[in-house]
Amino acid sequence: MPKLCIALDTEYENALKLVKALRGKDITFKVGYKLFISHHRRITEPIKEEGFELFLDLKLHDIPSTVQNGVLSAKELGADYITVHITSGRDALRRAVEVSDGLKLLGVSLLTSLEEEHLKDFGVCLSKEEYVLRLASLALECGITGLVCSGKELPLLKSRFNFFAVVPGVRLGQEEREDQRRVVSLEEAIRNGADMVVLGRSILRSQDPVKTVEDILALLQTRP
């Protein structure tokens, strides 16, 4: 069944409270810039101590040696997943893979806040589908474990490649897109082949986050 990943894009106290409240559930917690930069081990250690998988969403994007050192540091923290921008290039991706040793590397393709018009801003004269396919091919050729991609492009990618698919920008019901553009519903993400669905605001803003998580897990358990 697909994994549930909760994006802890909230204040430290709220994040810690949610981690403790969900003790014993099969969940991955994603830590991004907001919490990692301010709290570092104060947030990563409780996640690991409570028995959860740790997903560091740091989107490494730098020269090869710096990306490699970032992966090594993530391993020291006990991370299970870390994101790397595929546009860091072939050498950086290979250097990351060389030292990953069980840490799952997730290649970031096109951010869910971007559309085809933004590619033109970058001077990329490809459709977003062609662009994502090229990035996916490069990442998987270099040995990257999985891809972070919109559920919109997932059927196309799954028809071409075998990989662990992480889908961000997942919404429950008719929630607003806000700063994300290429979003999908939970049901659509599952139907399109997601191996991990990432939800943040839907859970963090819920009147009863624990109940919301339990409902999502129940739905996921009905899927192969």
N, C-alpha and C positions, 0 to 999 in steps of 0.2 A: 504494500500500500504506500501511497505517497507520504513523505515525511512532512511534519508541520514545523516551520521555523517562525519564531516570533522575533520581530525587529524591535529591540529595546531602545527606540528613539524617544526617550522620555527622561525625566529627572532621576537622579541616582536613587533617591529614597523610594520612588515609585517602582523603579526597575527591581530593586532588591526585594521589595514587598511581593512583587509578582513572581519572582524566582522562587521565593520561599513558599508562596501559596500554591504553586504548581508542582511541588516536590512529588516525585514518584511517577510523573507522567512522561510519556515518550515524546520529548520536545527538544528541538535545537533552539538555542538562543543566539540571535545575531547582535553583535556589538559593533556599532559604527563610530564615526568621529566624535559624536556628541559625548558619549560616555567614555570612550577609550582615551581620548586626549586628556580629559579632566580627572579620570579616576583609575585608569589602567588596571593594575592587579586588584584594586578594591572591588571591581566588578567582575573581572574574569575569574578570580579565585572562587568566589561564592557559586558561580555557575558550575564550575567543575566539581566543587565540593558537594553540591547537591545532586551530582550524578548526571547532569545534562551535557549534551554536545555543545561545544563552543565554536561559533562561526564568527570569525573576525572579518568584518566587511571594511577593509582598509584600502581596497582597490589600488594595490601597488602599481605604480606607473613611474618608472625611472630608468636609469642606466642599468645594465645587467648586474653589476656587482651590488648595487644598492637594493635591487629587487631580491637578489639572492640573500642578502643579509636580513631583509625584512622577513623572508620565509624562515630563516634560522631563528629569529627572535620570536616569531609566532609559535614555533615548535617548543621553545623554552617555556612559553605560557600555557602549553597543553592544548593549543587550538586543534580542532578537528577539521576546520575548513578555513581557507583564506582566499579572498578575491584578488585577482591580478588583471590589470587591463591588458587585453590582447594586443592593443596598439603599442605596448612597450616594445614589441618586436620579437623576432625569432630567438635572438641570442638571450634576451632577458628571460623568456619563457623556458628555454632549455636550462638555463642556470638555476631557475626556480625548481624545475623538476629534479635536477641533479641532487638537491639537498632536501627534497620534500619528505622522503622516508615515512610514508604513512599519512602525512598531512595532505588532505585533499585540496588540490588547487582548482579554483573555479575561475574560468576565464570570462571576463566581462566583455560583452559584445557592444551593442548600442544601448545606451542608457534609456530607460523607459520614459524619461522626460523629453527625449529627442524624437524628431520626425525626419522625413526625407528632406524637408526644407533646410534643416540644420546641416545635413551633409553637404549641401551646396555652399553653405557658409564656410565649410572647411575645405572647399575645392574638390570634393569627392563627387564625381559624375557617375554615380551608380544608384540604382534603386536601393532602398533600405534592405530589401530581401537579398539582393546580390551582395551588398556590403556585409551583412551578417553572415552569409554563407562563406564568404572569403575569410572572415575572421575566425569562424568556427573551424574551417579546414586547417588554417594555420595553427590554431591552438591545439587541436587534437593530434595533428601531425607531430607537434613538439612534446606530446605526452601529458598535456593538461587533463585532469580527471573529468571535469564537467564544465558546463557553460551556464552563465547567467544570461537569460534572454527573456524577452517579452513572450507571453503566451500567444501573441499574435503570430510570431514567426516560428513557434515551436513545431507545428505539424510539418512545415517545410524542412526544418532541421532534422527532425526525427526520421523523415523519409530518406535522408542522405547519410546520416551518421548515427553511430551508437554511442551514447554518452549519458552522463548523469545531468539531468536538466533541472535547474533551479529557476523558478519563476517568481520574480518580484512583482510589485504593483497589482497584487491580488485584492479584490474587493468583495465584500459581502453585500448582497442586495444591490440597491441603487445608490451606493455611497458616491460622493463627489470624487472626481479625479485629482483635484488640487494641482500640485506641480508635476504630476505624472500624466503622460499623454497616452501611451500604449498600454492601457490597463485591461485586465480581464476579470471575469467573475471567478469565484472559487470553482464552480462546476465546470466552467470552460477550461480553466487551467488543468484540472484533472482529466477532462475529456481529451485534451490535446497532448497529454503524455507527460505532465510534470512529475518529476521524482521528488521534488521538494517545493512546497508552496510557502511563500514568505508573506506574512501578514503582520502589520504593525498597528496602524491607527484603528482598524476595525476592532482590535482587542483592547488596545490601550485606552480608547475612548468609551468602551462599553460600560454600562452601568454595573454589570457583573462579569468582569473579565474571565473569572474561572469557569463560569457557566458557558460563556462564549467559546472558550477553548475546548471544553468538554463536548460541546455540540459539533465543533469542527472535527475533533478527533473521531467522534462517532460516525460522521459522514465519511471521513477518510477510510475508516475501517471497512466500509461497505464496498470500497473500490479495490481492484486487484493491484 
